[in-house]
Amino acid sequence: MAMMSSSIWFFCIFLTSLTGSIAYGLWKILEHVLQQKRKYSWLFLSSKLVILFWIVPFVFLQVTFHAYDYWNHTWKSDVFSISPVFYWILGILFYIWLAGFLWNLILYIRDRIFLRRLKRNSIYPSISIVNTVMRMKQLLNFKGRVRVYTSLTCSIPQVSGLFLPTILLPDSMKETHEIEIVAGHELMHIKHGDLMWKYFLAWMKRIHWFNPILTFLFRDISEWNEIHCDRDLCRKENALFTFEEYFGVIIKNAAEKSKWNDFFVSSFLNENQKSVERRMRKLKHYHFGREIRKWGVCLLSILFLGMVSIVSYAAGETILSGYGMLTDATGVLIEEAPTIEPELEEEIIQAGEESHVLEIEMPIESEKGFQNWDIPVNALYMTPNFYCSASQKVDVLVYISPTDQLTRVGIMEPDGTRRAVSSEGRINHTFSVNQSGNYRVYIENQSDVPISVEFYFNVY
């Protein structure tokens, strides 16, 4: 069962990382087109849609939906099968991934300790700062709760906290106009929900730490979040600030960060001087009145989701097909001698005698009765997966027609090893189960003509 779990883990992590990478690649193409036309509204929304493809393993769920029999709780196909070779490979990959995840988790705990220490050493702001922040909340129609502190050890303004956001201002910041711009910028981040999405993305970086594409995605989303705030404060209709005065304050704080080189946890929103310059270039000739309308944003988002889903699912199916071929090529077949059946003595019951047994006819869906297969030449037919515990047995009884044709009957173990017996006419063999997991019974036509089989198997 552990081997099966390793295989499922591998595909869940890998397919989700693949889907996220495809979503980011397609998004970058559309970003380039819309950025040239200075249509930014869809980019603000779609950057969050890309994050969803890293959070929800939707291609993995699509594959399992087709591969798993939810009625009988068994796997219908071998997309998650493991050969002995891949068992060791997946085991090594799992421990490498686990080591990287634990290391990133340690860094997260260290950052949280740093953040708490920073807040603990902060002080309550002056009345003038509180009044300034309250005035900006009213101007921005901000209804949520927010805390404000000042700090001697913090060189630039920053915001953190998912459920109760906290704005931390440097103690050196005294000018009312500068505080208005900084507070408006951080309040706009909270209003847009940037902290929540950045929190999700930070955890995706810890889970998919092996994928370097997430680093570029994190950078792009952070920058578009900043541009979203910039646009609403200095480029939107009825903007509160002019372009020059707004970016004058932003550049000043970016320079302070470069000078002091502060350390920030991943949930912080911050800027650097190069990114500010890029934001200024993107907004310099921007006109809000030429933006894509809401219905256009919705339509483009639906098309984007559909396009990513189709491409990702096709790529996932291709990879799984290749993996299945490699698994079959590296599988192991162990031949066993057929079981010699002892002669059974029959018990005769005369007509009219009561059996004292309650006879109930079971529906065919839940009855493990005889099955009939017509197997062509050079073909192997198999049953769906069924679960067996260690120490259980699988009893197989097969009647073959024509009776003089050689046929192989066996089971496929969870690690891909095949155990089989070969004979003609009638085969009755009991396979002992040595490990818990999902198994299959299979019948292979080893003759040069088509055969018909009537078979029955039982697990006990």
N, C-alpha and C positions, 0 to 999 in steps of 0.2 A: 504493500500500500504506500510505503514511503517513496518507492520509485515512481509510482503513478503520480503522487503529489508533486515530486520534483519536476516531472514532465509538465504538469498543468501549470505550476509556478513559472517555469521557463517560458511557456507560450503566452501566459497572461502578461508578464513583464515585457517580453520581447515584442508581442503584437501591439501592445499599448504604446510602447516607445516608437515603434514603426509608424503607427497611425498618427501620433503627435508630430513626428518628423515630416510626414507627408502633408499634414495640415499646415505646418509652418512653411514648407516649400511653396505650396500653392498660394498661401497668404502673401508671401514675399513677392510673387509675380503680380498679384493684384495691388499690393502696396506700391510697387514701382509705377504702375499705370495711374493709380489714383493720386499718387504724390505729384506726378508730373502735371496733372490737371488741377491740383490743389483742392481735392475733394476729400476732406479728412473725417467727416462724420462716420462713415462706415468703418474706417480704420479704428476709431475709438471702440466701437462695439465688437468688431471682428477679432481684435486682439484677445478679448475675453473668450470668444468662441474657440480660438486655438487652444487656450488653456484647458477647455473641457475635453478635448481629444487626448490630453495627457492624463486627465483625472479618471474619465470613464472608459473602461476597456471594452468599447462597443464592438470592435471587430472580434475580439475573443468571445464575447457573448453571442455574436452572430454565429460563429463557428460551433460553439457548444450547443446552441439552439438546434442546429441541424444534426449534430453528432450525438446528442444525449436523448435517450428515451425517458422522458419525465414520468410516463405512466408506470413503467417497469423498473425505473431507477437503474438503468444500465446504459453503457455507451454503445451507440449504433455503428460507429466507425472507429478506425484505428488511428485517428489523427494525433492522439496523445500516447501512442505506444512507444516503448523504450526497448532498444536492444542492449545487450551487455556493454557494448562500446559506448553508447550514448548515456547509459546509466552513470558511468564514471565521469564522462564529460559534463553532464548536467550537475553532478554532485560538486565537481570542482568549481563550475560557474556559480553555483549557489553560494558557496562559502566565500568566493571572491566578492560577489555582490553584497553578501551580509557584512563582510569586513568594511567595505566602502560605506554602506549605509550606517553602520555603528559609528564609524569615524565622523561622518557628517552629523550624526545625532549628538556626538560629544561636542562638536563645534557649536551646534545649536544651543546646548545647555550652557556652554561657556558664554555665548552671546546674551542669553537670557539673564545670566548672573550679572554681566556687565550692564545691561539695561536697567535692572533693578537697582544696582548700585548708583547709576547715573540719576535715576529718579529720586532715590533716597537722599541724595546730596543736593537736591534742588530745593528751592524756596518758593513761597507764594509771591506772585507778582504784585506790583504796585496797583493802586486804584485806577490810575490813568491807563495802564495796560489792560486791565480787566474791562474798563469801559470801552476801550478801543476794540477789543475782541467782540464784546457784546454788540457794538454798533455794526461790525462787519457781519455778524450772524444775522442781524435784521436785514441788512442790505442784500445778502445772499439768500434770504428766506430759508435759513438753516434751522431745522427744528430739533435736531438731536442734541444729546449731551456731549460736552467736551470739557476737558480740564486743561489749564494753562499753568506752567511753571517757568521759572527762570533759573539759570544755572551758571555758575562761575567756570565750570569745567567744560561746558559745551560752547564751541566756537561758531556754530551755524545753527539756524532754526531747523527743527525736525519734528516729525509726528510719528507716533507709534501707538499700539493698542488696538485690538480688534473690536472688543465689546464696549470699552470706555476709552475712546481716543484721547491721547494726551499730547498737547503741543508744548514743546520745550524750546524756550527762547534764550539766547545768550544774554547774560546780565549786562553786557556792554551795549545792547540795543536800546536806545532811549528815544529816538525820533519817532513822533507819532505817525508820520506819513510812512516811514519804513515799516513800522509795526503793522499798519493797515494792510500793506501789500503782502507782507509775510503771512499774517494771519489769514488774509483772504485766500492766498495760495494753498495753505495747509487745510483750511476749512473746505475748499473746493475738492481737494483730494478725498477728504472724508465723505463729502456729499456724493461724489462719483463712485464710492465703494472701492477705491483703489487699494486700500489697506487689505480688504478681504481677498481680492484677486491676487495681490502680491503674496499674501500669506499662503494661498493655495499653491502658487507657483514655486514658492520657496520649498514647500514639502515635496513637490514634484522633482525639484532639483536633488533632493536627498534620496528619493526613490530611484530616479533615473540618472544617478550621478555619472554613470558610464557613458552617457550620450552627450557629446559636446554641443549638440544643437541647442540644448536647453539654455546654455550660456548666452547664445545670440538671441534667443527668444526673450529671455529675461531682460536683456539690454533694450531690445526694441519695444517691448511692452512698457517698460519703465519710461522710456523716452516719449512714447505716445500718450501715456498718462500725464506727463508733464505738459505736453503740447495741448492736451485737452483743457487743463487748468489755465494755461496761458491764453488760449483762445477765448475762453469764457470771461476772463478778467480784463483783457485788453484788445480783443479783436472782434468780439461779438457785438450785436446791436445793444446800445445803451451800456457799453462797457464802463466799469468803474474807474479805470486808469488808462492813461495814454500808453502807447507802445514804448516810448522813450523812458518815461518815469518808471514804468513797471520793470522793464529789463535792466534798468540802471541798478535797481535794488537787487534783482536776482543775480546779476553778474558780480556785484560786490560780495554777496554771500558765497558764491561759488569760488571766488578768489580766496576768501577766508578759509574755506575747506582745504583748498590746495596748500595753503600756508601752514595750517595746523595739522593736517593729515589725521583727522580724527578716525576712530574705529567705530563702525556701526554694525548692528545686527541686521539680518536680512529683511526684517519687517520695517525698517526705516525707509522713509522717502527722502531722497537727497539728490543733489545736482552736482555736476562738475563743470568747469569752464568750457570744455570742448562741446559737451552736450548742449549747453546753453547757447553757444554760437550756432550749432546746427538748428536748434529750435527757432532762433531768431531768423535764420535764412528761410525756413519753411513758412513762417508767419509774416514775413516782411511784405509780401504781395498777396496775402490772403484776403478774400472777401467773403464774409459770412453769407451775404445774399445770394451767392452762386453755389451754395452747398446743395448736396443731394437731399431731396425731400424724404420724409419719414417712410413713405410707401416704397421709395426706391431703396432705402437702406434695408427694409424688411425683405424685399424681393431679392436683393443681392445676397443677403445673409442666407436665405433659403437655398439659393443656387449654390452658394459656397458649401453649405452643409451637405447637400446632395452630391456635389462633385467630390468632396473629400471622402465621403462614405463609399462611393463606388470605387474610386481609385484604391483606397485602403483595403477594402474587402478583396478586390482582385489581387493585390499584392500579397495579402495574407494567404489566400487560397494557393497561390503559386508557391510560396515558401513552404506551406504545409504539404503540398504534393511532393516537392523535392525532398522534404524531410522524411516522408513516408517511404520513398524509394531508397533513401540511405538506410533507414531502419530495417527494411526488408533485406537489403544487401549485407548488413552486418549481423543479421539474426543467426541463431544457432539451432540446428535440428539434431535432436537426439532420438535415435531409433530404439524402440523397445520390442522385445519378443512378445507375441500375443499370449494372452492368458489362456491356459488349458482349462476348459470348462468340465467340471465333474457332471456325471449323469445324475439327473434328478428323478426321484421316484414320484409318480403322480398319485394324487388323492382323488378317489372317485366319490361323488356325492349323487345319490339317487334322486330322481325327479320327485318333487313333492316335499322333500325335506326342507325345513325352515333354516335359513342361514343366520337369522338374528342380526342382520346387518342392514342399516338404513342406507338405501341407495339414492344418491342425488346426482343429477346430470349437471355438470359444470359447463359454463360458457367456454367457447373455444379460445377466447382471449386469455383466460387465466389457466387453461388446462395444458399441461406439458405432455401432450399426446405424441403419436408418431407423426413425423414430417416426411414429405415426399419431395425429392429433388431430382431433376434431370440434369446431369452434369456432362457437358461436352468434353471432347478430347483436350488434354493439356489445360485443364481448368481446375481451380480450387475454390470451393464454396465454404463459407464459414458462418457461424452463428453470431448474433450480437454478443457484446460483453455481458458476462454475469459474474457476480461476486462470489468468491470462495474464501473461507478461512483456512489457515494452516491446520493440518490434520484431517481435513475433510477429503472426500473422494468424489470422483466424477466417473460414473458408470455409463458406458456407451454401448448401444446395441444397434448394429447396422445390417440390413439385408440388401444384397447387391444383385442387380439383374442387368445383363446376363451373369450367371453364377461363376463363369470361368474367367472373369476379367479382374486383373489385379487392381486393388484400391488401397489407398493410404488413409488411415483415420487417426486423428491425434488431437492434442490440445495445444493452445498457444498460451504460454505463461506471461505474467505481467512484464517480465524483463525482455520479452521477445523470443525467448527460447522455445523451440517446438519439440514436443515429444509425440511419437507416432508409432503405430503398428501397421503392417501391410499384410494383406491376405486376400482371399477370393471368397465369393459366395456369402458367407456370414461372418461377422466380426463382433465379438463381445469381449470388451476389455475394460478393466477398472484402473483409472489413473489416480495415484495418490498425490495429494496437494501438499507441498512443502512450505509454501509461503502465501500469506494473505494478499488478495488483490483481485483484479478483474481478469477473467479467463475467456477463452473461446474454444468451441469444438469445431474442427474443420474436417472436410472430406476432400481428398484430391484424387482425380481420375488419372491413374498411371497406365491405363491401357490405351490401345489405338482405336477404340470405338467409343461412342457415347454410352453412358451407363445411366441407370435409374436406381436410386437408393431410397429405402424406407428406413428411417432411423429414429432412435429415441435416446435421450440422455437424461441422467438424473444426478443431482448433487445431494450428498448425504454425509 
